Amino acid sequence: MKILVLLGHPDKESLSNELADVYEQEARKAGHKVERLNIGDLQFDPILHKGYKVMQAYEPDLQKVQEKINWCEHFVLVYPNWWGSMPALLKGMWDRMFMPRFAFRMHKNKFGWDKLLKGRTARVIILCGNPPFLDWLAFGDFTAAIKRSLLEFSGIKTKITAFGPSENISPQTKERWEEDVAILARKGR
């Protein structure tokens, strides 16, 4: 299987990076073709300066992300839940990159759209500061933006894995999460 792993945390010295590394390494060991990108290494302007009124030219790194998403059969995204959502740089990447003719095509009558990334699957791994259920209960569905509004909107069948609390975890908990991620990686899920 062709797998793209994207670290959505801007800091590579993070638990998110460690879990992305586990996924990448275990998927490679299982024989999958794996490509890896780190949001913090990408150079692009994350701001839509004119909204969607004016098309901003894509920087080479945004083009590269699009190419890798088009290449992959399975997309893996790992990031922390910050204030009920993804890190700003990751959100800015989606704002800039998920455009008509890449991820979707609106019907001329304005009712409905074509999902241009159909046939792919995704696993989104989110690290929460609290137990994920408590975040969901207190603040609502923190997975909706990435799952429904972005990936599934474009046709990517998406599953979420949320871990937490991720602050000051014990070595045993970290080992258990790494094994959970390793199992997903070996199966290409």
N, C-alpha and C positions, 0 to 999 in steps of 0.2 A: 504494500500500500504506500502511496506517496503522501507524506505527512509534513505539514508546516507547523512548527512550534514558534509562537510569538510570546516573548516575555513582555507583558504590558506594564510592568513596574519600571520606572525610569532608573532605578538603582539596582545594579547587578549584585550588590552586597545585601541581599534580601532573601527571606524565606521563599518568596515567589520565584526567585531565580533558582534556588536550590531545587524546588519542585519541577521547574521547567527543565533543569539539567537532568534530573532523574527520568523524566518522560523521554527526553531526547536520547539519552544513553540506552535505556531499556528498549525503546522502539528500534534503535539501530541494531542492538544485539539480537532482536527478534527477526531481523531481516527486512525491516521496512526502509524505504528511502526517505530520509529525513532532511529537511531544510530548517534552519533556525534563524530567527531575527529577534533583535532586542530593541524595544521602542527607544531606549536611551541612546542607542547608537545611530539612530536614523536622523538625518538632517532634513527638516522641513518646517515650514511655518504652519503651526496648528490653528491659526486664526482665519476665519472666513471674514475678511475685511469688509466686503460688500454683501455679506450673506450669500444667497444663491442668485443674486441679480447679475453678477459678473463672474464668469468662469475664471478661476485662478489657474495659471499653468501649474502642472504637477512638477514637483522637484523629482530628480532621479530616484530618490529613496521611496517616494510614494509610488512611482511607477514600478519599482522593484517589488513592493508589497503587493500591488495588484497582480503582477506577473506570478508571484508565488501563490497567491490565493487561486488564481486561474489554474496553476499547475497542480495543486494538491487535490487529493481525494478526501482528506481528513485534516481539519484545522484545529489546532490546540492553542488556546489562549490562557495565560496564567497572569492574574493580577490581584492586587489587594482591593478590598471594598473600602473606599474612602468617602465618608459622608454620604453613604447610600448609593454610591456609583463608582465608576472607574476613575483612575487618575486622569487629570486634565489633559495631559499630553496624548494619552490613548484616545480620549474622546475627540480631541482635535484631529487626530489621524482619521478617525471615522468620518468626521464632518467634512474633511477635505477630500477623502478618497471614495466614499460610497456615493457615487453619482450615477445619474441615468447613463445608460449604455455600458456601464461596468457591472453594477450590482442589480439593476432593475431597469425597466422601461415602462413608463406610464402609458396607458392607453390614451389615444387622442381624445376620446370622449370624457376623459378625466375620471372614469369609473373603472378602477382596477389597474393592474400592472402585471408585467411579465417578470418572473423571478429568474434572473440571468445566471445565478450561481447554483441552480438546482443540481442534484446528484451528489452533492458533497455533504459530509457530516462534520460536526464540530463538538469538541469537548471544551467547555469553559471551566477553569479551575479558579475559584475565588477564595481568597483568604480574608476572614472576618476577624475583627477585634473581639467580638462577642460570639457566643454560640450562634450559628447562622439562623436558627429558628427564632431566637430572641430578636435579632436584627429585623427579621421579616415581620414578626409580631409587633414590634415597637414602631418601625418606620416604613413598612410596606415592602413590596417585592423589589429588592435591589438588583434582581436579575433581568427585569423586564426590558430595560434599554438595550442590553447586549443580545439577549435571546430573541425577544419578539420584534423589537423595533429595528434591529439591524440584521442579524444573521438570518432569522427565519423569514423576515421581510424579503430577503434576497433569494430565498430558497434553500438555505443551508439548514439541514435537520440538526438541531442543537440539544445537547444534554449539559446540565450544570452539575458540578461537584463543588460544594462549599465546605471549607474547613474553618473551625474556630472553636474556642478563642485562640488566636494565633500569637498573641503577645506572651512572652515568657513561657513557652511550652516546654514540657518535660522531654527529655531524650526519648522516652518510650512513646510518647504521643507523636513526636516528629518521625520516628521510625515507622510507626503504624501508617501515618499519612504517606510517607515515601513508598511503602509497600503497596498501598492502595493505588497510588499514581503509577507505580511500576506494573501492576497488573493491567491497568488500562492501556499502558503503552505497549506492552507485549501483544495485546489483543487488537491494537489499533483502534481503540475506542476513546 
